[in-house]
Amino acid sequence: MLRRRGNPNWGRPLAHIPYPPTAFEVEVRKLGLTKETCAASSQLRIWCERNCNRYYIPEWLLEAWGILVNSDFSGAA
């Protein structure tokens, strides 16, 4: 019996691996919000104010609430 050697997937494109949700998306799902109801949520606003320099928050939401992000903060040590 002839044994094939090597990787049978050589040269084939990799399968798409879905990206995990961002921390903001996880919080929105946890609160049960939609894009239309995000701006009206006081709990989400508090979370965004606490985490605006740590996690990605959509710019349209930051502008709607008037939250300023510290541009000097890079998160790197």
C-alpha positions, 0 to 999 in steps of 0.5 A: 500500500502506497502511503501519501506523505506531506500536507494534503492541504498544501496550497489551498487557502485557509478557512475563514476564522471568525473574529471574536466579538469586541468587549463593547459588543459583548457588553451590548449583547449582555444588556440586550441592546440594538444599534438603535437603542445603544445611545439611550442606555444609561448602563452602557454609557457608564460602561463606556465612560469607564472603559473609553481608553481601554476598549474600542467604542464606536466613534458615533456613540462617543460623539453622541455622548460627548465622551473624549478619549485620551489620545496620549493613552496607548495601553502599552507599558 
